[in-house]
Amino acid sequence: MRSGIRVGSVLGIPLLIDPSWFLIITLFAFVNSMEWQNRFPEWSMLVTWGIGLVVALLLFASVLLHELGHSAVAISQGIKVNSITLFMFGGMAAIDSESKTPMRAFAVAIAGPAVSIILFGMLFGFNTFLVEGSPLSIVVGNLARINLVLGTFNLIPGLPLDGGQILKAIVWKITGSRYKGTHWAAQTGLALGWLAIAFGLFTTFNGGGGGLWIALLGWFCARNASNYDRVTSFQEALVGLKVGDAVAREFRVVDGRSTLREFVDQYLLREERPVFFAASDGRYQGLVRPEELQTIERSLWEQKRIGDIAIPLDQLPTVTESTPLVKVVRRLEDEGLPRMVVLTPAGAVSGVVDRADAVKAMAKSMKLPLSDADFARLKSEGGYPAGLNLAAIASTIPEG
């Protein structure tokens, strides 16, 4: 969810205002007030500023309706909308998950521009009944043009704009790959963003107006398109991995008939093995957690056996080597598990998998650097590195 100040809700969706919105609304109000002062010099500055602020607020009301168009279609598909945020570049609906099919994704993407263009048509038609040149006619006419620009601008075929989402849905439909669709739309958005930056700077250096704003919009688009492309690469890599690619096979099988004292003397005091399994007569009895020894009187260590404190495999969270790694990442977070036991098709223990193991597999798949020291730290902390938060990546991957 995007950060911001909550000011209410619409259709049950929290409405947030980013601090940057206050800056841009003031700027728009100022520009609009200057226009009204030029048109009606007999009016006081208070009146022109008031009308300028109203026009600026109506602009963002149009942006809100645009985002509600996306949100309404997403909700109709059973997708949760976490929030709508208004910020300096417009608005953004934080949709919980993606549509399951390209045609549904197309419907969500086209809904926003469709709302804006419908508003343009309605306002344009209403304006024909007003006195030409009157204050109300000027406000309605400006608002109509704003919605036309908002609708058509967002149809530019590059992420993060709606046109990029439409392009993504089309490529997805043609190729059958959601990821190819996103890559195409992100690369297009990146190219268009850099083109806007170059054009904006060229316009500014040649004395043209609005060049810096165009360059800033281009930077915003390029940065977000790059993020889309990077996250999609992570999603694609994670979806392609199985538990077998991440399983850690460094575990020790101990004789379940050994006493707790023998276990301590032979293993805990001599070697560092993070995971122990008890077995007897060729069968696994379960997982041994060394910390359980702290709950048992030392006087009983000579009598109790390892098998007595082993947790049976059927009481442990387990997966098979063929399980998609993304499912394990989700389960580790959903159930707050430190690790999961990995079993072979025959039900034998193959190893364990935890967050650090998943990160190592992803780093290997994407050829990302991960030192032994960093891996050891992740093992100790039981979390994800800031640049490779697999839990956040897994949450953006549609299930099924």
VOSE-609051 format. One record per residue (C-alpha): residue in three letters; x, y, z. Coordinates in nm, 3 decimals. Each point is the difference from the previous one (the first is absolute). Layout:
BEGIN
residu->Ala	u->X	v->Y	w->Z $
...
This chain:
BEGIN
residu->Met	u->0.000	v->0.000	w->0.000 $
residu->Arg	u->0.130	v->0.342	w->-0.092 $
residu->Ser	u->0.077	v->0.227	w->0.296 $
residu->Gly	u->-0.210	v->0.311	w->0.052 $
residu->Ile	u->-0.253	v->0.177	w->0.217 $
residu->Arg	u->-0.336	v->-0.173	w->0.013 $
residu->Val	u->-0.284	v->0.244	w->-0.066 $
residu->Gly	u->-0.290	v->-0.242	w->-0.030 $
residu->Ser	u->-0.118	v->-0.281	w->-0.222 $
residu->Val	u->-0.190	v->-0.044	w->-0.326 $
residu->Leu	u->-0.189	v->-0.323	w->-0.075 $
residu->Gly	u->0.167	v->-0.138	w->0.312 $
residu->Ile	u->0.346	v->0.076	w->-0.142 $
residu->Pro	u->0.229	v->0.212	w->0.223 $
residu->Leu	u->0.081	v->0.335	w->-0.164 $
residu->Leu	u->0.352	v->0.125	w->0.072 $
residu->Ile	u->0.165	v->0.334	w->-0.071 $
residu->Asp	u->0.375	v->-0.001	w->-0.056 $
residu->Pro	u->0.179	v->0.310	w->0.141 $
residu->Ser	u->0.114	v->0.089	w->-0.353 $
residu->Trp	u->-0.365	v->0.051	w->-0.093 $
residu->Phe	u->-0.024	v->0.314	w->0.215 $
residu->Leu	u->0.291	v->0.155	w->-0.192 $
residu->Ile	u->-0.145	v->-0.072	w->-0.341 $
residu->Ile	u->-0.354	v->0.104	w->0.094 $
residu->Thr	u->0.137	v->0.336	w->0.117 $
residu->Leu	u->0.193	v->0.041	w->-0.326 $
residu->Phe	u->-0.305	v->-0.087	w->-0.212 $
residu->Ala	u->-0.216	v->0.236	w->0.203 $
residu->Phe	u->0.253	v->0.280	w->-0.055 $
residu->Val	u->0.021	v->-0.060	w->-0.377 $
residu->Asn	u->-0.379	v->-0.015	w->-0.030 $
residu->Ser	u->-0.044	v->0.314	w->0.209 $
residu->Met	u->0.238	v->0.189	w->-0.229 $
residu->Glu	u->-0.205	v->-0.111	w->-0.300 $
residu->Trp	u->-0.320	v->0.121	w->0.165 $
residu->Gln	u->0.163	v->0.330	w->0.095 $
residu->Asn	u->0.092	v->0.059	w->-0.365 $
residu->Arg	u->-0.349	v->-0.089	w->-0.120 $
residu->Phe	u->-0.182	v->0.204	w->0.262 $
residu->Pro	u->0.232	v->0.277	w->0.127 $
residu->Glu	u->-0.288	v->0.163	w->0.187 $
residu->Trp	u->-0.021	v->-0.295	w->0.237 $
residu->Ser	u->0.190	v->0.002	w->0.330 $
residu->Met	u->0.297	v->-0.228	w->0.060 $
residu->Leu	u->-0.201	v->-0.185	w->0.266 $
residu->Val	u->-0.267	v->-0.092	w->-0.255 $
residu->Thr	u->0.248	v->-0.109	w->-0.268 $
residu->Trp	u->0.198	v->-0.204	w->0.252 $
residu->Gly	u->-0.321	v->-0.163	w->0.120 $
residu->Ile	u->-0.105	v->-0.095	w->-0.352 $
residu->Gly	u->0.354	v->-0.115	w->-0.079 $
residu->Leu	u->-0.006	v->-0.230	w->0.300 $
residu->Val	u->-0.341	v->-0.137	w->-0.098 $
residu->Val	u->0.126	v->-0.080	w->-0.352 $
residu->Ala	u->0.311	v->-0.168	w->0.143 $
residu->Leu	u->-0.214	v->-0.210	w->0.234 $
residu->Leu	u->-0.233	v->-0.093	w->-0.286 $
residu->Leu	u->0.308	v->-0.113	w->-0.194 $
residu->Phe	u->0.091	v->-0.243	w->0.275 $
residu->Ala	u->-0.363	v->-0.103	w->0.034 $
residu->Ser	u->0.027	v->-0.106	w->-0.363 $
residu->Val	u->0.317	v->-0.194	w->0.084 $
residu->Leu	u->-0.185	v->-0.167	w->0.288 $
residu->Leu	u->-0.287	v->-0.103	w->-0.228 $
residu->His	u->0.259	v->-0.134	w->-0.247 $
residu->Glu	u->0.152	v->-0.221	w->0.273 $
residu->Leu	u->-0.344	v->-0.105	w->0.121 $
residu->Gly	u->-0.063	v->-0.128	w->-0.352 $
residu->His	u->0.296	v->-0.238	w->0.035 $
residu->Ser	u->-0.102	v->-0.091	w->0.354 $
residu->Ala	u->-0.364	v->-0.077	w->-0.081 $
residu->Val	u->0.094	v->-0.244	w->-0.276 $
residu->Ala	u->0.266	v->-0.162	w->0.221 $
residu->Ile	u->-0.253	v->-0.043	w->0.283 $
residu->Ser	u->-0.249	v->-0.155	w->-0.245 $
residu->Gln	u->0.269	v->-0.264	w->-0.071 $
residu->Gly	u->0.034	v->-0.078	w->0.370 $
residu->Ile	u->0.325	v->0.194	w->0.036 $
residu->Lys	u->0.051	v->0.206	w->0.314 $
residu->Val	u->0.096	v->0.367	w->-0.039 $
residu->Asn	u->0.212	v->0.102	w->0.299 $
residu->Ser	u->-0.006	v->0.376	w->-0.056 $
residu->Ile	u->-0.011	v->0.287	w->-0.245 $
residu->Thr	u->0.274	v->0.260	w->0.042 $
residu->Leu	u->0.002	v->0.350	w->-0.151 $
residu->Phe	u->0.351	v->0.138	w->-0.049 $
residu->Met	u->0.183	v->0.258	w->-0.209 $
residu->Phe	u->-0.012	v->-0.203	w->-0.323 $
residu->Gly	u->-0.369	v->-0.089	w->0.028 $
residu->Gly	u->-0.139	v->-0.306	w->0.170 $
residu->Met	u->0.070	v->-0.367	w->0.057 $
residu->Ala	u->-0.223	v->-0.287	w->0.105 $
residu->Ala	u->0.181	v->-0.261	w->0.210 $
residu->Ile	u->-0.156	v->-0.320	w->-0.133 $
residu->Asp	u->0.067	v->-0.308	w->0.212 $
residu->Ser	u->0.063	v->-0.243	w->-0.285 $
residu->Glu	u->-0.002	v->-0.026	w->-0.377 $
residu->Ser	u->-0.285	v->-0.123	w->-0.215 $
residu->Lys	u->0.009	v->-0.371	w->-0.083 $
residu->Thr	u->-0.040	v->0.036	w->-0.377 $
residu->Pro	u->0.127	v->0.251	w->-0.259 $
residu->Met	u->-0.352	v->0.107	w->-0.094 $
residu->Arg	u->-0.083	v->0.074	w->0.362 $
residu->Ala	u->0.326	v->0.194	w->0.035 $
residu->Phe	u->-0.094	v->0.194	w->-0.313 $
residu->Ala	u->-0.338	v->0.087	w->0.152 $
residu->Val	u->0.159	v->0.136	w->0.319 $
residu->Ala	u->0.254	v->0.202	w->-0.199 $
residu->Ile	u->-0.244	v->0.155	w->-0.247 $
residu->Ala	u->-0.257	v->0.093	w->0.266 $
residu->Gly	u->0.187	v->0.309	w->0.123 $
residu->Pro	u->0.049	v->0.168	w->-0.341 $
residu->Ala	u->-0.358	v->-0.098	w->-0.092 $
residu->Val	u->-0.133	v->0.188	w->0.306 $
residu->Ser	u->0.207	v->0.307	w->-0.089 $
residu->Ile	u->-0.115	v->0.004	w->-0.362 $
residu->Ile	u->-0.365	v->-0.050	w->0.104 $
residu->Leu	u->0.036	v->0.295	w->0.240 $
residu->Phe	u->0.143	v->0.206	w->-0.284 $
residu->Gly	u->-0.301	v->-0.079	w->-0.216 $
residu->Met	u->-0.248	v->0.080	w->0.275 $
residu->Leu	u->0.169	v->0.330	w->0.093 $
residu->Phe	u->0.043	v->0.101	w->-0.363 $
residu->Gly	u->-0.368	v->-0.065	w->-0.067 $
residu->Phe	u->-0.106	v->0.190	w->0.313 $
residu->Asn	u->0.219	v->0.294	w->-0.099 $
residu->Thr	u->-0.191	v->0.046	w->-0.324 $
residu->Phe	u->-0.302	v->0.111	w->0.205 $
residu->Leu	u->0.196	v->0.263	w->0.195 $
residu->Val	u->0.059	v->0.364	w->-0.096 $
residu->Glu	u->0.324	v->0.011	w->-0.195 $
residu->Gly	u->0.273	v->0.187	w->0.188 $
residu->Ser	u->-0.182	v->-0.009	w->0.334 $
residu->Pro	u->0.196	v->-0.104	w->0.308 $
residu->Leu	u->-0.192	v->-0.329	w->0.029 $
residu->Ser	u->0.057	v->-0.073	w->-0.369 $
residu->Ile	u->0.373	v->0.059	w->0.041 $
residu->Val	u->0.021	v->-0.231	w->0.304 $
residu->Val	u->-0.200	v->-0.277	w->-0.169 $
residu->Gly	u->0.198	v->0.037	w->-0.323 $
residu->Asn	u->0.333	v->-0.021	w->0.185 $
residu->Leu	u->-0.118	v->-0.304	w->0.192 $
residu->Ala	u->-0.111	v->-0.168	w->-0.323 $
residu->Arg	u->0.342	v->0.057	w->-0.158 $
residu->Ile	u->0.174	v->-0.127	w->0.314 $
residu->Asn	u->-0.191	v->-0.328	w->-0.018 $
residu->Leu	u->0.073	v->-0.036	w->-0.370 $
residu->Val	u->0.373	v->0.049	w->0.064 $
residu->Leu	u->-0.014	v->-0.234	w->0.302 $
residu->Gly	u->-0.169	v->-0.273	w->-0.202 $
residu->Thr	u->0.215	v->0.024	w->-0.312 $
residu->Phe	u->0.332	v->0.055	w->0.183 $
residu->Asn	u->-0.054	v->-0.315	w->0.205 $
residu->Leu	u->-0.048	v->-0.199	w->-0.321 $
residu->Ile	u->0.369	v->0.048	w->-0.090 $
residu->Pro	u->0.119	v->-0.363	w->-0.033 $
residu->Gly	u->0.264	v->-0.022	w->0.271 $
residu->Leu	u->0.004	v->-0.088	w->0.368 $
residu->Pro	u->-0.086	v->0.137	w->0.252 $
residu->Leu	u->-0.276	v->0.165	w->-0.206 $
residu->Asp	u->-0.330	v->-0.172	w->-0.073 $
residu->Gly	u->0.104	v->-0.038	w->-0.361 $
residu->Gly	u->0.293	v->-0.207	w->0.123 $
residu->Gln	u->-0.240	v->-0.227	w->0.187 $
residu->Ile	u->-0.206	v->-0.030	w->-0.318 $
residu->Leu	u->0.313	v->-0.087	w->-0.202 $
residu->Lys	u->0.095	v->-0.254	w->0.265 $
residu->Ala	u->-0.343	v->-0.166	w->-0.026 $
residu->Ile	u->0.021	v->-0.013	w->-0.380 $
residu->Val	u->0.350	v->-0.155	w->-0.004 $
residu->Trp	u->-0.108	v->-0.237	w->0.277 $
residu->Lys	u->-0.298	v->-0.110	w->-0.213 $
residu->Ile	u->0.216	v->-0.050	w->-0.310 $
residu->Thr	u->0.295	v->-0.177	w->0.166 $
residu->Gly	u->-0.181	v->-0.168	w->0.289 $
residu->Ser	u->0.259	v->0.143	w->0.241 $
residu->Arg	u->-0.086	v->0.262	w->0.261 $
residu->Tyr	u->0.371	v->0.064	w->0.051 $
residu->Lys	u->0.073	v->0.065	w->-0.368 $
residu->Gly	u->-0.288	v->0.247	w->-0.002 $
residu->Thr	u->0.142	v->0.187	w->0.298 $
residu->His	u->0.353	v->0.003	w->-0.141 $
residu->Trp	u->-0.123	v->0.143	w->-0.332 $
residu->Ala	u->-0.210	v->0.269	w->0.167 $
residu->Ala	u->0.274	v->0.087	w->0.250 $
residu->Gln	u->0.268	v->0.033	w->-0.266 $
residu->Thr	u->-0.232	v->0.218	w->-0.206 $
residu->Gly	u->-0.074	v->0.216	w->0.303 $
residu->Leu	u->0.372	v->0.032	w->0.075 $
residu->Ala	u->0.076	v->0.113	w->-0.354 $
residu->Leu	u->-0.288	v->0.249	w->-0.002 $
residu->Gly	u->0.105	v->0.129	w->0.342 $
residu->Trp	u->0.353	v->0.075	w->-0.116 $
residu->Leu	u->-0.139	v->0.157	w->-0.316 $
residu->Ala	u->-0.218	v->0.230	w->0.214 $
residu->Ile	u->0.300	v->0.091	w->0.217 $
residu->Ala	u->0.206	v->0.089	w->-0.307 $
residu->Phe	u->-0.284	v->0.199	w->-0.157 $
residu->Gly	u->-0.074	v->0.183	w->0.323 $
residu->Leu	u->0.362	v->0.100	w->0.056 $
residu->Phe	u->0.036	v->0.105	w->-0.366 $
residu->Thr	u->-0.312	v->0.215	w->0.029 $
residu->Thr	u->0.124	v->0.158	w->0.323 $
residu->Phe	u->0.344	v->0.085	w->-0.137 $
residu->Asn	u->-0.163	v->0.159	w->-0.304 $
residu->Gly	u->-0.220	v->0.225	w->0.212 $
residu->Gly	u->-0.324	v->-0.196	w->-0.037 $
residu->Gly	u->-0.255	v->-0.023	w->0.278 $
residu->Gly	u->-0.094	v->-0.318	w->0.182 $
residu->Gly	u->0.320	v->-0.182	w->-0.092 $
residu->Leu	u->0.103	v->-0.078	w->0.356 $
residu->Trp	u->-0.343	v->-0.140	w->0.078 $
residu->Ile	u->0.020	v->-0.228	w->-0.307 $
residu->Ala	u->0.348	v->-0.113	w->0.105 $
residu->Leu	u->-0.125	v->-0.069	w->0.352 $
residu->Leu	u->-0.290	v->-0.206	w->-0.135 $
residu->Gly	u->0.246	v->-0.188	w->-0.221 $
residu->Trp	u->0.221	v->-0.074	w->0.300 $
residu->Phe	u->-0.301	v->-0.127	w->0.196 $
residu->Cys	u->-0.104	v->-0.228	w->-0.287 $
residu->Ala	u->0.353	v->-0.128	w->-0.067 $
residu->Arg	u->0.064	v->-0.077	w->0.366 $
residu->Asn	u->-0.328	v->-0.187	w->0.045 $
residu->Ala	u->0.038	v->-0.187	w->-0.329 $
residu->Ser	u->0.345	v->-0.114	w->0.109 $
residu->Asn	u->-0.144	v->-0.120	w->0.333 $
residu->Tyr	u->-0.275	v->-0.191	w->-0.183 $
residu->Asp	u->0.261	v->-0.171	w->-0.217 $
residu->Arg	u->0.225	v->-0.089	w->0.295 $
residu->Val	u->-0.283	v->-0.135	w->0.217 $
residu->Thr	u->-0.132	v->-0.204	w->-0.293 $
residu->Ser	u->0.345	v->-0.156	w->-0.048 $
residu->Phe	u->-0.002	v->-0.097	w->0.367 $
residu->Gln	u->-0.353	v->-0.142	w->-0.030 $
residu->Glu	u->0.096	v->-0.200	w->-0.309 $
residu->Ala	u->0.309	v->-0.143	w->0.169 $
residu->Leu	u->-0.186	v->-0.092	w->0.320 $
residu->Val	u->-0.283	v->-0.170	w->-0.190 $
residu->Gly	u->0.256	v->-0.211	w->-0.188 $
residu->Leu	u->0.161	v->-0.140	w->0.316 $
residu->Lys	u->-0.092	v->-0.318	w->0.186 $
residu->Val	u->0.075	v->-0.094	w->0.359 $
residu->Gly	u->0.264	v->-0.239	w->-0.133 $
residu->Asp	u->0.196	v->0.301	w->-0.125 $
residu->Ala	u->0.019	v->0.145	w->0.351 $
residu->Val	u->0.002	v->-0.297	w->0.239 $
residu->Ala	u->0.287	v->-0.005	w->0.250 $
residu->Arg	u->0.123	v->-0.353	w->0.048 $
residu->Glu	u->0.233	v->0.077	w->0.291 $
residu->Phe	u->-0.175	v->-0.190	w->0.275 $
residu->Arg	u->0.101	v->-0.278	w->0.234 $
residu->Val	u->-0.190	v->-0.323	w->0.057 $
residu->Val	u->0.053	v->-0.127	w->0.354 $
residu->Asp	u->-0.089	v->-0.332	w->0.157 $
residu->Gly	u->-0.335	v->0.041	w->0.171 $
residu->Arg	u->0.105	v->-0.257	w->0.263 $
residu->Ser	u->0.287	v->0.221	w->0.122 $
residu->Thr	u->-0.048	v->0.170	w->0.333 $
residu->Leu	u->-0.021	v->0.375	w->0.029 $
residu->Arg	u->0.342	v->-0.002	w->0.170 $
residu->Glu	u->0.153	v->-0.189	w->-0.292 $
residu->Phe	u->-0.163	v->0.242	w->-0.243 $
residu->Val	u->0.150	v->0.298	w->0.180 $
residu->Asp	u->0.347	v->-0.151	w->0.033 $
residu->Gln	u->0.024	v->-0.145	w->-0.350 $
residu->Tyr	u->-0.165	v->0.276	w->-0.201 $
residu->Leu	u->-0.083	v->0.325	w->0.173 $
residu->Leu	u->0.342	v->0.040	w->0.163 $
residu->Arg	u->0.199	v->-0.109	w->-0.305 $
residu->Glu	u->-0.159	v->0.149	w->-0.309 $
residu->Glu	u->-0.230	v->0.271	w->-0.121 $
residu->Arg	u->-0.297	v->-0.161	w->-0.167 $
residu->Pro	u->-0.312	v->0.217	w->-0.004 $
residu->Val	u->-0.245	v->-0.286	w->-0.075 $
residu->Phe	u->-0.019	v->-0.352	w->0.146 $
residu->Phe	u->-0.233	v->-0.288	w->-0.083 $
residu->Ala	u->-0.044	v->-0.311	w->0.211 $
residu->Ala	u->-0.026	v->-0.338	w->-0.170 $
residu->Ser	u->-0.028	v->-0.356	w->0.122 $
residu->Asp	u->-0.012	v->-0.333	w->-0.186 $
residu->Gly	u->0.031	v->0.188	w->-0.331 $
residu->Arg	u->-0.302	v->0.220	w->0.062 $
residu->Tyr	u->-0.012	v->0.369	w->0.082 $
residu->Gln	u->-0.149	v->0.077	w->0.340 $
residu->Gly	u->-0.006	v->0.374	w->-0.041 $
residu->Leu	u->0.176	v->0.332	w->0.044 $
residu->Val	u->0.218	v->0.063	w->0.306 $
residu->Arg	u->0.009	v->0.354	w->0.134 $
residu->Pro	u->0.306	v->0.044	w->0.226 $
residu->Glu	u->-0.176	v->0.281	w->0.186 $
residu->Glu	u->-0.243	v->-0.260	w->0.139 $
residu->Leu	u->0.283	v->-0.126	w->0.222 $
residu->Gln	u->-0.030	v->0.315	w->0.208 $
residu->Thr	u->-0.347	v->-0.110	w->0.113 $
residu->Ile	u->0.123	v->-0.338	w->0.128 $
residu->Glu	u->0.174	v->-0.054	w->0.334 $
residu->Arg	u->0.365	v->-0.095	w->-0.053 $
residu->Ser	u->-0.044	v->-0.289	w->0.238 $
residu->Leu	u->-0.229	v->-0.156	w->-0.263 $
residu->Trp	u->0.245	v->0.035	w->-0.289 $
residu->Glu	u->0.143	v->-0.346	w->0.071 $
residu->Gln	u->-0.343	v->-0.159	w->-0.019 $
residu->Lys	u->-0.192	v->0.181	w->-0.276 $
residu->Arg	u->0.077	v->-0.081	w->-0.359 $
residu->Ile	u->0.016	v->0.225	w->-0.304 $
residu->Gly	u->-0.302	v->-0.173	w->-0.150 $
residu->Asp	u->-0.203	v->0.104	w->0.305 $
residu->Ile	u->0.035	v->0.371	w->-0.080 $
residu->Ala	u->-0.010	v->-0.024	w->-0.380 $
residu->Ile	u->-0.296	v->0.170	w->-0.166 $
residu->Pro	u->-0.162	v->-0.245	w->-0.246 $
residu->Leu	u->0.019	v->0.097	w->-0.367 $
residu->Asp	u->-0.378	v->-0.005	w->-0.035 $
residu->Gln	u->-0.018	v->0.277	w->0.260 $
residu->Leu	u->0.250	v->0.221	w->-0.185 $
residu->Pro	u->-0.056	v->0.236	w->-0.295 $
residu->Thr	u->0.135	v->-0.193	w->-0.297 $
residu->Val	u->0.031	v->0.040	w->-0.375 $
residu->Thr	u->0.137	v->-0.207	w->-0.285 $
residu->Glu	u->0.292	v->0.088	w->-0.225 $
residu->Ser	u->-0.239	v->0.059	w->-0.290 $
residu->Thr	u->-0.204	v->0.265	w->0.185 $
residu->Pro	u->0.029	v->0.348	w->-0.157 $
residu->Leu	u->0.230	v->0.213	w->0.216 $
residu->Val	u->-0.245	v->0.292	w->-0.011 $
residu->Lys	u->-0.250	v->-0.211	w->0.197 $
residu->Val	u->0.259	v->-0.065	w->0.268 $
residu->Val	u->0.085	v->0.370	w->0.026 $
residu->Arg	u->-0.368	v->0.083	w->0.047 $
residu->Arg	u->-0.047	v->-0.274	w->0.259 $
residu->Leu	u->0.306	v->0.105	w->0.200 $
residu->Glu	u->-0.153	v->0.346	w->0.033 $
residu->Asp	u->-0.364	v->-0.098	w->0.043 $
residu->Glu	u->0.075	v->-0.250	w->0.278 $
residu->Gly	u->0.304	v->0.177	w->0.147 $
residu->Leu	u->0.220	v->-0.308	w->-0.048 $
residu->Pro	u->0.379	v->0.008	w->0.039 $
residu->Arg	u->0.046	v->-0.284	w->-0.248 $
residu->Met	u->-0.173	v->-0.295	w->-0.167 $
residu->Val	u->0.104	v->-0.363	w->-0.029 $
residu->Val	u->0.048	v->-0.124	w->-0.356 $
residu->Leu	u->-0.099	v->-0.359	w->-0.078 $
residu->Thr	u->0.080	v->-0.230	w->-0.289 $
residu->Pro	u->-0.286	v->-0.167	w->-0.193 $
residu->Ala	u->0.059	v->-0.305	w->0.222 $
residu->Gly	u->-0.054	v->0.203	w->0.317 $
residu->Ala	u->0.366	v->0.011	w->0.108 $
residu->Val	u->0.163	v->0.321	w->0.116 $
residu->Ser	u->0.176	v->0.182	w->-0.283 $
residu->Gly	u->0.096	v->0.308	w->0.200 $
residu->Val	u->-0.146	v->0.325	w->0.122 $
residu->Val	u->-0.076	v->0.333	w->-0.163 $
residu->Asp	u->-0.016	v->0.341	w->0.165 $
residu->Arg	u->0.003	v->0.364	w->-0.111 $
residu->Ala	u->0.375	v->0.015	w->-0.045 $
residu->Asp	u->-0.007	v->-0.313	w->-0.219 $
residu->Ala	u->-0.270	v->0.156	w->-0.218 $
residu->Val	u->0.205	v->0.320	w->-0.037 $
residu->Lys	u->0.309	v->-0.202	w->-0.095 $
residu->Ala	u->-0.194	v->-0.185	w->-0.270 $
residu->Met	u->-0.137	v->0.328	w->-0.139 $
residu->Ala	u->0.344	v->0.162	w->0.004 $
residu->Lys	u->0.144	v->-0.298	w->-0.188 $
residu->Ser	u->-0.285	v->0.004	w->-0.252 $
residu->Met	u->0.038	v->0.372	w->-0.071 $
residu->Lys	u->0.381	v->0.003	w->0.031 $
residu->Leu	u->-0.013	v->0.242	w->0.292 $
residu->Pro	u->0.293	v->0.027	w->0.244 $
residu->Leu	u->-0.052	v->-0.163	w->0.339 $
residu->Ser	u->0.308	v->-0.048	w->0.217 $
residu->Asp	u->0.039	v->-0.280	w->0.252 $
residu->Ala	u->-0.003	v->0.261	w->0.276 $
residu->Asp	u->-0.329	v->0.147	w->-0.124 $
residu->Phe	u->-0.150	v->-0.347	w->-0.029 $
residu->Ala	u->0.109	v->-0.087	w->0.354 $
residu->Arg	u->-0.150	v->0.325	w->0.128 $
residu->Leu	u->-0.332	v->-0.077	w->-0.173 $
residu->Lys	u->0.004	v->-0.348	w->0.153 $
residu->Ser	u->0.051	v->0.151	w->0.344 $
residu->Glu	u->-0.257	v->0.280	w->-0.036 $
residu->Gly	u->-0.263	v->-0.204	w->-0.182 $
residu->Gly	u->-0.105	v->0.284	w->-0.229 $
residu->Tyr	u->0.041	v->0.135	w->-0.351 $
residu->Pro	u->0.247	v->0.262	w->-0.125 $
residu->Ala	u->-0.148	v->0.341	w->-0.085 $
residu->Gly	u->0.072	v->-0.035	w->-0.372 $
residu->Leu	u->-0.141	v->-0.352	w->-0.029 $
residu->Asn	u->-0.308	v->-0.021	w->0.221 $
residu->Leu	u->-0.147	v->-0.323	w->-0.130 $
residu->Ala	u->-0.308	v->0.032	w->0.221 $
residu->Ala	u->-0.093	v->0.328	w->-0.170 $
residu->Ile	u->0.077	v->-0.143	w->-0.345 $
residu->Ala	u->-0.206	v->-0.315	w->0.066 $
residu->Ser	u->-0.296	v->0.211	w->0.113 $
residu->Thr	u->-0.015	v->0.164	w->-0.346 $
residu->Ile	u->-0.009	v->-0.330	w->-0.188 $
residu->Pro	u->-0.355	v->-0.116	w->-0.084 $
residu->Glu	u->-0.085	v->-0.340	w->0.145 $
residu->Gly	u->-0.101	v->-0.286	w->-0.217 $
